[in-house]
Amino acid sequence: MLLAAALTAIGLLVSGLVSNQIVAAVVAMGVGILLWMIDTLGYLLPDPLDTIFTHLSLVAHFSPFATGALFLSDVGFFLTIVLVGLFLSVRALARR
């Protein structure tokens, strides 16, 4: 549920920033896929950047949930994405 909420908040943010629905769907899907695969790209980067990219990955924070472990840092990561995404969506829509 947290992963779905995070991806929905990202999609809502992109939808609030872009005026075309199809462009918003493609960009939101692209951002979601990028955040899903960013840990794979992080392994190709040098040492300080690979840890940053790995910590931004959705897979790195979702994998413990799939194995049955519940870490507060992973829950906080997803809740942060949801809250920041919703806050920025409200700000983008209020700007219009």
PDB file as gemmi writes it, atoms N, CA and C in Angstrom:
CRYST1    1.000    1.000    1.000  90.00  90.00  90.00 P 1                      
ATOM      1  N   MET A   1       0.830  -1.189   0.000  1.00  0.00           N  
ATOM      2  CA  MET A   1       0.000   0.000   0.000  1.00  0.00           C  
ATOM      3  C   MET A   1       0.870   1.246   0.000  1.00  0.00           C  
ATOM      4  N   LEU A   2       1.993   1.191   0.731  1.00  0.00           N  
ATOM      5  CA  LEU A   2       2.862   2.361   0.771  1.00  0.00           C  
ATOM      6  C   LEU A   2       3.501   2.623  -0.586  1.00  0.00           C  
ATOM      7  N   LEU A   3       3.890   1.578  -1.287  1.00  0.00           N  
ATOM      8  CA  LEU A   3       4.464   1.745  -2.623  1.00  0.00           C  
ATOM      9  C   LEU A   3       3.436   2.333  -3.581  1.00  0.00           C  
ATOM     10  N   ALA A   4       2.214   1.831  -3.530  1.00  0.00           N  
ATOM     11  CA  ALA A   4       1.152   2.356  -4.386  1.00  0.00           C  
ATOM     12  C   ALA A   4       0.837   3.803  -4.049  1.00  0.00           C  
ATOM     13  N   ALA A   5       0.836   4.150  -2.767  1.00  0.00           N  
ATOM     14  CA  ALA A   5       0.579   5.527  -2.367  1.00  0.00           C  
ATOM     15  C   ALA A   5       1.693   6.453  -2.841  1.00  0.00           C  
ATOM     16  N   ALA A   6       2.945   5.986  -2.766  1.00  0.00           N  
ATOM     17  CA  ALA A   6       4.069   6.804  -3.219  1.00  0.00           C  
ATOM     18  C   ALA A   6       4.012   7.034  -4.725  1.00  0.00           C  
ATOM     19  N   LEU A   7       3.733   5.992  -5.481  1.00  0.00           N  
ATOM     20  CA  LEU A   7       3.644   6.150  -6.929  1.00  0.00           C  
ATOM     21  C   LEU A   7       2.437   7.007  -7.328  1.00  0.00           C  
ATOM     22  N   THR A   8       1.350   6.900  -6.583  1.00  0.00           N  
ATOM     23  CA  THR A   8       0.179   7.731  -6.851  1.00  0.00           C  
ATOM     24  C   THR A   8       0.470   9.194  -6.547  1.00  0.00           C  
ATOM     25  N   ALA A   9       1.173   9.467  -5.471  1.00  0.00           N  
ATOM     26  CA  ALA A   9       1.532  10.847  -5.131  1.00  0.00           C  
ATOM     27  C   ALA A   9       2.459  11.443  -6.184  1.00  0.00           C  
ATOM     28  N   ILE A  10       3.386  10.647  -6.696  1.00  0.00           N  
ATOM     29  CA  ILE A  10       4.261  11.120  -7.766  1.00  0.00           C  
ATOM     30  C   ILE A  10       3.452  11.409  -9.019  1.00  0.00           C  
ATOM     31  N   GLY A  11       2.536  10.525  -9.353  1.00  0.00           N  
ATOM     32  CA  GLY A  11       1.674  10.743 -10.517  1.00  0.00           C  
ATOM     33  C   GLY A  11       0.790  11.960 -10.363  1.00  0.00           C  
ATOM     34  N   LEU A  12       0.291  12.183  -9.167  1.00  0.00           N  
ATOM     35  CA  LEU A  12      -0.542  13.356  -8.917  1.00  0.00           C  
ATOM     36  C   LEU A  12       0.270  14.640  -9.032  1.00  0.00           C  
ATOM     37  N   LEU A  13       1.493  14.609  -8.551  1.00  0.00           N  
ATOM     38  CA  LEU A  13       2.369  15.771  -8.661  1.00  0.00           C  
ATOM     39  C   LEU A  13       2.668  16.093 -10.118  1.00  0.00           C  
ATOM     40  N   VAL A  14       3.016  15.087 -10.880  1.00  0.00           N  
ATOM     41  CA  VAL A  14       3.309  15.308 -12.301  1.00  0.00           C  
ATOM     42  C   VAL A  14       2.062  15.787 -13.029  1.00  0.00           C  
ATOM     43  N   SER A  15       0.919  15.263 -12.680  1.00  0.00           N  
ATOM     44  CA  SER A  15      -0.333  15.678 -13.303  1.00  0.00           C  
ATOM     45  C   SER A  15      -0.667  17.132 -12.985  1.00  0.00           C  
ATOM     46  N   GLY A  16      -0.307  17.577 -11.793  1.00  0.00           N  
ATOM     47  CA  GLY A  16      -0.545  18.971 -11.434  1.00  0.00           C  
ATOM     48  C   GLY A  16       0.410  19.936 -12.103  1.00  0.00           C  
ATOM     49  N   LEU A  17       1.585  19.451 -12.496  1.00  0.00           N  
ATOM     50  CA  LEU A  17       2.583  20.313 -13.125  1.00  0.00           C  
ATOM     51  C   LEU A  17       2.420  20.422 -14.630  1.00  0.00           C  
ATOM     52  N   VAL A  18       1.815  19.404 -15.247  1.00  0.00           N  
ATOM     53  CA  VAL A  18       1.716  19.346 -16.703  1.00  0.00           C  
ATOM     54  C   VAL A  18       0.250  19.547 -17.101  1.00  0.00           C  
ATOM     55  N   SER A  19       0.031  20.250 -18.204  1.00  0.00           N  
ATOM     56  CA  SER A  19      -1.349  20.518 -18.604  1.00  0.00           C  
ATOM     57  C   SER A  19      -1.956  19.408 -19.461  1.00  0.00           C  
ATOM     58  N   ASN A  20      -1.145  18.593 -20.106  1.00  0.00           N  
ATOM     59  CA  ASN A  20      -1.646  17.521 -20.960  1.00  0.00           C  
ATOM     60  C   ASN A  20      -1.679  16.206 -20.178  1.00  0.00           C  
ATOM     61  N   GLN A  21      -2.784  15.475 -20.284  1.00  0.00           N  
ATOM     62  CA  GLN A  21      -2.949  14.241 -19.519  1.00  0.00           C  
ATOM     63  C   GLN A  21      -2.035  13.120 -19.991  1.00  0.00           C  
ATOM     64  N   ILE A  22      -1.849  13.026 -21.287  1.00  0.00           N  
ATOM     65  CA  ILE A  22      -1.015  11.948 -21.826  1.00  0.00           C  
ATOM     66  C   ILE A  22       0.443  12.186 -21.460  1.00  0.00           C  
ATOM     67  N   VAL A  23       0.884  13.422 -21.549  1.00  0.00           N  
ATOM     68  CA  VAL A  23       2.257  13.745 -21.153  1.00  0.00           C  
ATOM     69  C   VAL A  23       2.449  13.467 -19.666  1.00  0.00           C  
ATOM     70  N   ALA A  24       1.455  13.803 -18.864  1.00  0.00           N  
ATOM     71  CA  ALA A  24       1.544  13.545 -17.426  1.00  0.00           C  
ATOM     72  C   ALA A  24       1.636  12.048 -17.143  1.00  0.00           C  
ATOM     73  N   ALA A  25       0.871  11.242 -17.857  1.00  0.00           N  
ATOM     74  CA  ALA A  25       0.913   9.792 -17.646  1.00  0.00           C  
ATOM     75  C   ALA A  25       2.270   9.215 -18.041  1.00  0.00           C  
ATOM     76  N   VAL A  26       2.805   9.664 -19.163  1.00  0.00           N  
ATOM     77  CA  VAL A  26       4.096   9.147 -19.628  1.00  0.00           C  
ATOM     78  C   VAL A  26       5.218   9.578 -18.685  1.00  0.00           C  
ATOM     79  N   VAL A  27       5.209  10.832 -18.246  1.00  0.00           N  
ATOM     80  CA  VAL A  27       6.255  11.313 -17.343  1.00  0.00           C  
ATOM     81  C   VAL A  27       6.149  10.626 -15.983  1.00  0.00           C  
ATOM     82  N   ALA A  28       4.938  10.469 -15.466  1.00  0.00           N  
ATOM     83  CA  ALA A  28       4.763   9.800 -14.175  1.00  0.00           C  
ATOM     84  C   ALA A  28       5.213   8.347 -14.246  1.00  0.00           C  
ATOM     85  N   MET A  29       4.896   7.681 -15.330  1.00  0.00           N  
ATOM     86  CA  MET A  29       5.344   6.301 -15.501  1.00  0.00           C  
ATOM     87  C   MET A  29       6.861   6.247 -15.621  1.00  0.00           C  
ATOM     88  N   GLY A  30       7.439   7.196 -16.340  1.00  0.00           N  
ATOM     89  CA  GLY A  30       8.888   7.248 -16.479  1.00  0.00           C  
ATOM     90  C   GLY A  30       9.588   7.502 -15.156  1.00  0.00           C  
ATOM     91  N   VAL A  31       9.056   8.416 -14.340  1.00  0.00           N  
ATOM     92  CA  VAL A  31       9.644   8.691 -13.023  1.00  0.00           C  
ATOM     93  C   VAL A  31       9.515   7.470 -12.122  1.00  0.00           C  
ATOM     94  N   GLY A  32       8.373   6.799 -12.182  1.00  0.00           N  
ATOM     95  CA  GLY A  32       8.184   5.589 -11.386  1.00  0.00           C  
ATOM     96  C   GLY A  32       9.151   4.482 -11.771  1.00  0.00           C  
ATOM     97  N   ILE A  33       9.333   4.288 -13.060  1.00  0.00           N  
ATOM     98  CA  ILE A  33      10.275   3.262 -13.525  1.00  0.00           C  
ATOM     99  C   ILE A  33      11.703   3.660 -13.178  1.00  0.00           C  
ATOM    100  N   LEU A  34      12.024   4.956 -13.297  1.00  0.00           N  
ATOM    101  CA  LEU A  34      13.367   5.417 -12.950  1.00  0.00           C  
ATOM    102  C   LEU A  34      13.650   5.189 -11.467  1.00  0.00           C  
ATOM    103  N   LEU A  35      12.704   5.510 -10.593  1.00  0.00           N  
ATOM    104  CA  LEU A  35      12.895   5.275  -9.166  1.00  0.00           C  
ATOM    105  C   LEU A  35      12.920   3.789  -8.830  1.00  0.00           C  
ATOM    106  N   TRP A  36      12.297   2.975  -9.650  1.00  0.00           N  
ATOM    107  CA  TRP A  36      12.312   1.536  -9.437  1.00  0.00           C  
ATOM    108  C   TRP A  36      13.664   0.940  -9.830  1.00  0.00           C  
ATOM    109  N   MET A  37      14.267   1.481 -10.895  1.00  0.00           N  
ATOM    110  CA  MET A  37      15.506   0.903 -11.423  1.00  0.00           C  
ATOM    111  C   MET A  37      16.753   1.676 -11.014  1.00  0.00           C  
ATOM    112  N   ILE A  38      16.639   2.706 -10.211  1.00  0.00           N  
ATOM    113  CA  ILE A  38      17.773   3.569  -9.918  1.00  0.00           C  
ATOM    114  C   ILE A  38      18.858   2.853  -9.114  1.00  0.00           C  
ATOM    115  N   ASP A  39      18.499   1.823  -8.383  1.00  0.00           N  
ATOM    116  CA  ASP A  39      19.546   1.098  -7.645  1.00  0.00           C  
ATOM    117  C   ASP A  39      20.456   0.330  -8.594  1.00  0.00           C  
ATOM    118  N   THR A  40      19.919  -0.165  -9.705  1.00  0.00           N  
ATOM    119  CA  THR A  40      20.744  -0.834 -10.702  1.00  0.00           C  
ATOM    120  C   THR A  40      21.713   0.152 -11.339  1.00  0.00           C  
ATOM    121  N   LEU A  41      21.236   1.354 -11.611  1.00  0.00           N  
ATOM    122  CA  LEU A  41      22.114   2.378 -12.164  1.00  0.00           C  
ATOM    123  C   LEU A  41      23.125   2.860 -11.137  1.00  0.00           C  
ATOM    124  N   GLY A  42      22.764   2.827  -9.874  1.00  0.00           N  
ATOM    125  CA  GLY A  42      23.655   3.278  -8.819  1.00  0.00           C  
ATOM    126  C   GLY A  42      24.888   2.426  -8.676  1.00  0.00           C  
ATOM    127  N   TYR A  43      24.785   1.144  -8.989  1.00  0.00           N  
ATOM    128  CA  TYR A  43      25.939   0.264  -8.877  1.00  0.00           C  
ATOM    129  C   TYR A  43      27.003   0.579  -9.927  1.00  0.00           C  
ATOM    130  N   LEU A  44      26.631   1.291 -10.975  1.00  0.00           N  
ATOM    131  CA  LEU A  44      27.588   1.642 -12.017  1.00  0.00           C  
ATOM    132  C   LEU A  44      28.341   2.925 -11.709  1.00  0.00           C  
ATOM    133  N   LEU A  45      27.916   3.666 -10.703  1.00  0.00           N  
ATOM    134  CA  LEU A  45      28.520   4.950 -10.372  1.00  0.00           C  
ATOM    135  C   LEU A  45      29.636   4.787  -9.345  1.00  0.00           C  
ATOM    136  N   PRO A  46      30.490   5.811  -9.208  1.00  0.00           N  
ATOM    137  CA  PRO A  46      31.548   5.735  -8.193  1.00  0.00           C  
ATOM    138  C   PRO A  46      30.987   5.759  -6.779  1.00  0.00           C  
ATOM    139  N   ASP A  47      31.870   5.584  -5.819  1.00  0.00           N  
ATOM    140  CA  ASP A  47      31.502   5.296  -4.429  1.00  0.00           C  
ATOM    141  C   ASP A  47      30.541   6.274  -3.767  1.00  0.00           C  
ATOM    142  N   PRO A  48      30.737   7.573  -3.731  1.00  0.00           N  
ATOM    143  CA  PRO A  48      29.770   8.372  -2.968  1.00  0.00           C  
ATOM    144  C   PRO A  48      28.402   8.447  -3.640  1.00  0.00           C  
ATOM    145  N   LEU A  49      28.368   8.387  -4.960  1.00  0.00           N  
ATOM    146  CA  LEU A  49      27.090   8.515  -5.655  1.00  0.00           C  
ATOM    147  C   LEU A  49      26.258   7.238  -5.614  1.00  0.00           C  
ATOM    148  N   ASP A  50      26.902   6.079  -5.544  1.00  0.00           N  
ATOM    149  CA  ASP A  50      26.132   4.835  -5.567  1.00  0.00           C  
ATOM    150  C   ASP A  50      25.278   4.671  -4.314  1.00  0.00           C  
ATOM    151  N   THR A  51      25.753   5.116  -3.172  1.00  0.00           N  
ATOM    152  CA  THR A  51      24.937   5.008  -1.957  1.00  0.00           C  
ATOM    153  C   THR A  51      23.756   5.967  -1.992  1.00  0.00           C  
ATOM    154  N   ILE A  52      23.953   7.151  -2.570  1.00  0.00           N  
ATOM    155  CA  ILE A  52      22.849   8.114  -2.686  1.00  0.00           C  
ATOM    156  C   ILE A  52      21.767   7.551  -3.593  1.00  0.00           C  
ATOM    157  N   PHE A  53      22.164   7.015  -4.735  1.00  0.00           N  
ATOM    158  CA  PHE A  53      21.194   6.472  -5.680  1.00  0.00           C  
ATOM    159  C   PHE A  53      20.501   5.240  -5.121  1.00  0.00           C  
ATOM    160  N   THR A  54      21.218   4.432  -4.377  1.00  0.00           N  
ATOM    161  CA  THR A  54      20.614   3.248  -3.778  1.00  0.00           C  
ATOM    162  C   THR A  54      19.597   3.630  -2.710  1.00  0.00           C  
ATOM    163  N   HIS A  55      19.865   4.679  -1.964  1.00  0.00           N  
ATOM    164  CA  HIS A  55      18.917   5.118  -0.935  1.00  0.00           C  
ATOM    165  C   HIS A  55      17.669   5.766  -1.531  1.00  0.00           C  
ATOM    166  N   LEU A  56      17.724   6.214  -2.784  1.00  0.00           N  
ATOM    167  CA  LEU A  56      16.553   6.788  -3.444  1.00  0.00           C  
ATOM    168  C   LEU A  56      15.692   5.732  -4.136  1.00  0.00           C  
ATOM    169  N   SER A  57      16.156   4.510  -4.171  1.00  0.00           N  
ATOM    170  CA  SER A  57      15.477   3.455  -4.906  1.00  0.00           C  
ATOM    171  C   SER A  57      14.227   2.972  -4.179  1.00  0.00           C  
ATOM    172  N   LEU A  58      13.181   2.730  -4.946  1.00  0.00           N  
ATOM    173  CA  LEU A  58      11.963   2.159  -4.380  1.00  0.00           C  
ATOM    174  C   LEU A  58      12.158   0.683  -4.053  1.00  0.00           C  
ATOM    175  N   VAL A  59      12.944  -0.015  -4.859  1.00  0.00           N  
ATOM    176  CA  VAL A  59      13.165  -1.442  -4.640  1.00  0.00           C  
ATOM    177  C   VAL A  59      13.931  -1.683  -3.344  1.00  0.00           C  
ATOM    178  N   ALA A  60      14.917  -0.831  -3.073  1.00  0.00           N  
ATOM    179  CA  ALA A  60      15.710  -1.014  -1.858  1.00  0.00           C  
ATOM    180  C   ALA A  60      14.860  -0.857  -0.601  1.00  0.00           C  
ATOM    181  N   HIS A  61      13.834  -0.037  -0.670  1.00  0.00           N  
ATOM    182  CA  HIS A  61      12.969   0.160   0.494  1.00  0.00           C  
ATOM    183  C   HIS A  61      11.760  -0.770   0.499  1.00  0.00           C  
ATOM    184  N   PHE A  62      11.442  -1.340  -0.667  1.00  0.00           N  
ATOM    185  CA  PHE A  62      10.301  -2.249  -0.754  1.00  0.00           C  
ATOM    186  C   PHE A  62      10.694  -3.699  -0.467  1.00  0.00           C  
ATOM    187  N   SER A  63      11.926  -4.067  -0.739  1.00  0.00           N  
ATOM    188  CA  SER A  63      12.378  -5.457  -0.565  1.00  0.00           C  
ATOM    189  C   SER A  63      12.200  -5.989   0.854  1.00  0.00           C  
ATOM    190  N   PRO A  64      12.482  -5.215   1.908  1.00  0.00           N  
ATOM    191  CA  PRO A  64      12.229  -5.753   3.254  1.00  0.00           C  
ATOM    192  C   PRO A  64      10.754  -6.068   3.502  1.00  0.00           C  
ATOM    193  N   PHE A  65       9.846  -5.283   2.919  1.00  0.00           N  
ATOM    194  CA  PHE A  65       8.417  -5.572   3.082  1.00  0.00           C  
ATOM    195  C   PHE A  65       8.060  -6.898   2.419  1.00  0.00           C  
ATOM    196  N   ALA A  66       8.684  -7.177   1.286  1.00  0.00           N  
ATOM    197  CA  ALA A  66       8.402  -8.422   0.564  1.00  0.00           C  
ATOM    198  C   ALA A  66       8.882  -9.641   1.331  1.00  0.00           C  
ATOM    199  N   THR A  67       9.916  -9.466   2.157  1.00  0.00           N  
ATOM    200  CA  THR A  67      10.421 -10.595   2.948  1.00  0.00           C  
ATOM    201  C   THR A  67       9.761 -10.698   4.319  1.00  0.00           C  
ATOM    202  N   GLY A  68       8.912  -9.744   4.656  1.00  0.00           N  
ATOM    203  CA  GLY A  68       8.202  -9.794   5.924  1.00  0.00           C  
ATOM    204  C   GLY A  68       8.794  -8.924   7.009  1.00  0.00           C  
ATOM    205  N   ALA A  69       9.850  -8.198   6.703  1.00  0.00           N  
ATOM    206  CA  ALA A  69      10.468  -7.310   7.698  1.00  0.00           C  
ATOM    207  C   ALA A  69       9.847  -5.919   7.594  1.00  0.00           C  
ATOM    208  N   LEU A  70       9.677  -5.296   8.724  1.00  0.00           N  
ATOM    209  CA  LEU A  70       9.093  -3.963   8.756  1.00  0.00           C  
ATOM    210  C   LEU A  70      10.063  -3.026   9.466  1.00  0.00           C  
ATOM    211  N   PHE A  71      10.727  -2.196   8.677  1.00  0.00           N  
ATOM    212  CA  PHE A  71      11.678  -1.237   9.231  1.00  0.00           C  
ATOM    213  C   PHE A  71      11.053   0.147   9.208  1.00  0.00           C  
ATOM    214  N   LEU A  72      11.246   0.872  10.281  1.00  0.00           N  
ATOM    215  CA  LEU A  72      10.678   2.207  10.384  1.00  0.00           C  
ATOM    216  C   LEU A  72      11.289   3.153   9.360  1.00  0.00           C  
ATOM    217  N   SER A  73      12.531   2.949   8.984  1.00  0.00           N  
ATOM    218  CA  SER A  73      13.162   3.813   7.979  1.00  0.00           C  
ATOM    219  C   SER A  73      12.501   3.649   6.614  1.00  0.00           C  
ATOM    220  N   ASP A  74      12.099   2.429   6.275  1.00  0.00           N  
ATOM    221  CA  ASP A  74      11.422   2.201   4.998  1.00  0.00           C  
ATOM    222  C   ASP A  74      10.020   2.797   4.998  1.00  0.00           C  
ATOM    223  N   VAL A  75       9.319   2.650   6.111  1.00  0.00           N  
ATOM    224  CA  VAL A  75       7.994   3.265   6.232  1.00  0.00           C  
ATOM    225  C   VAL A  75       8.118   4.782   6.148  1.00  0.00           C  
ATOM    226  N   GLY A  76       9.118   5.336   6.815  1.00  0.00           N  
ATOM    227  CA  GLY A  76       9.347   6.781   6.762  1.00  0.00           C  
ATOM    228  C   GLY A  76       9.691   7.259   5.370  1.00  0.00           C  
ATOM    229  N   PHE A  77      10.449   6.459   4.616  1.00  0.00           N  
ATOM    230  CA  PHE A  77      10.785   6.820   3.242  1.00  0.00           C  
ATOM    231  C   PHE A  77       9.528   6.953   2.395  1.00  0.00           C  
ATOM    232  N   PHE A  78       8.665   5.948   2.462  1.00  0.00           N  
ATOM    233  CA  PHE A  78       7.450   5.984   1.655  1.00  0.00           C  
ATOM    234  C   PHE A  78       6.498   7.087   2.123  1.00  0.00           C  
ATOM    235  N   LEU A  79       6.380   7.270   3.427  1.00  0.00           N  
ATOM    236  CA  LEU A  79       5.513   8.336   3.924  1.00  0.00           C  
ATOM    237  C   LEU A  79       6.049   9.718   3.538  1.00  0.00           C  
ATOM    238  N   THR A  80       7.355   9.871   3.505  1.00  0.00           N  
ATOM    239  CA  THR A  80       7.949  11.132   3.080  1.00  0.00           C  
ATOM    240  C   THR A  80       7.646  11.417   1.619  1.00  0.00           C  
ATOM    241  N   ILE A  81       7.767  10.403   0.776  1.00  0.00           N  
ATOM    242  CA  ILE A  81       7.439  10.594  -0.637  1.00  0.00           C  
ATOM    243  C   ILE A  81       5.975  10.968  -0.800  1.00  0.00           C  
ATOM    244  N   VAL A  82       5.095  10.303  -0.062  1.00  0.00           N  
ATOM    245  CA  VAL A  82       3.665  10.591  -0.166  1.00  0.00           C  
ATOM    246  C   VAL A  82       3.365  12.005   0.303  1.00  0.00           C  
ATOM    247  N   LEU A  83       3.887  12.386   1.456  1.00  0.00           N  
ATOM    248  CA  LEU A  83       3.583  13.705   1.999  1.00  0.00           C  
ATOM    249  C   LEU A  83       4.185  14.829   1.155  1.00  0.00           C  
ATOM    250  N   VAL A  84       5.407  14.661   0.704  1.00  0.00           N  
ATOM    251  CA  VAL A  84       6.028  15.691  -0.144  1.00  0.00           C  
ATOM    252  C   VAL A  84       5.308  15.762  -1.493  1.00  0.00           C  
ATOM    253  N   GLY A  85       4.971  14.620  -2.050  1.00  0.00           N  
ATOM    254  CA  GLY A  85       4.237  14.618  -3.318  1.00  0.00           C  
ATOM    255  C   GLY A  85       2.885  15.293  -3.211  1.00  0.00           C  
ATOM    256  N   LEU A  86       2.147  15.007  -2.148  1.00  0.00           N  
ATOM    257  CA  LEU A  86       0.840  15.639  -1.973  1.00  0.00           C  
ATOM    258  C   LEU A  86       0.965  17.123  -1.674  1.00  0.00           C  
ATOM    259  N   PHE A  87       1.950  17.495  -0.856  1.00  0.00           N  
ATOM    260  CA  PHE A  87       2.155  18.915  -0.553  1.00  0.00           C  
ATOM    261  C   PHE A  87       2.500  19.701  -1.816  1.00  0.00           C  
ATOM    262  N   LEU A  88       3.424  19.181  -2.608  1.00  0.00           N  
ATOM    263  CA  LEU A  88       3.805  19.875  -3.846  1.00  0.00           C  
ATOM    264  C   LEU A  88       2.663  19.872  -4.871  1.00  0.00           C  
ATOM    265  N   SER A  89       1.828  18.844  -4.860  1.00  0.00           N  
ATOM    266  CA  SER A  89       0.663  18.820  -5.753  1.00  0.00           C  
ATOM    267  C   SER A  89      -0.322  19.910  -5.400  1.00  0.00           C  
ATOM    268  N   VAL A  90      -0.568  20.087  -4.100  1.00  0.00           N  
ATOM    269  CA  VAL A  90      -1.480  21.141  -3.658  1.00  0.00           C  
ATOM    270  C   VAL A  90      -0.903  22.508  -4.018  1.00  0.00           C  
ATOM    271  N   ARG A  91       0.405  22.684  -3.834  1.00  0.00           N  
ATOM    272  CA  ARG A  91       1.043  23.961  -4.175  1.00  0.00           C  
ATOM    273  C   ARG A  91       0.981  24.226  -5.678  1.00  0.00           C  
ATOM    274  N   ALA A  92       1.164  23.184  -6.492  1.00  0.00           N  
ATOM    275  CA  ALA A  92       1.111  23.351  -7.942  1.00  0.00           C  
ATOM    276  C   ALA A  92      -0.295  23.687  -8.401  1.00  0.00           C  
ATOM    277  N   LEU A  93      -1.294  23.069  -7.791  1.00  0.00           N  
ATOM    278  CA  LEU A  93      -2.680  23.372  -8.187  1.00  0.00           C  
ATOM    279  C   LEU A  93      -3.125  24.724  -7.670  1.00  0.00           C  
ATOM    280  N   ALA A  94      -2.624  25.142  -6.524  1.00  0.00           N  
ATOM    281  CA  ALA A  94      -2.972  26.463  -5.999  1.00  0.00           C  
ATOM    282  C   ALA A  94      -2.331  27.566  -6.837  1.00  0.00           C  
ATOM    283  N   ARG A  95      -1.210  27.266  -7.454  1.00  0.00           N  
ATOM    284  CA  ARG A  95      -0.535  28.239  -8.310  1.00  0.00           C  
ATOM    285  C   ARG A  95      -1.327  28.512  -9.571  1.00  0.00           C  
ATOM    286  N   ARG A  96      -2.080  27.544 -10.035  1.00  0.00           N  
ATOM    287  CA  ARG A  96      -2.883  27.725 -11.243  1.00  0.00           C  
ATOM    288  C   ARG A  96      -4.020  28.612 -10.917  1.00  0.00           C  
TER     289      ARG A  96                                                      
END                                                                             
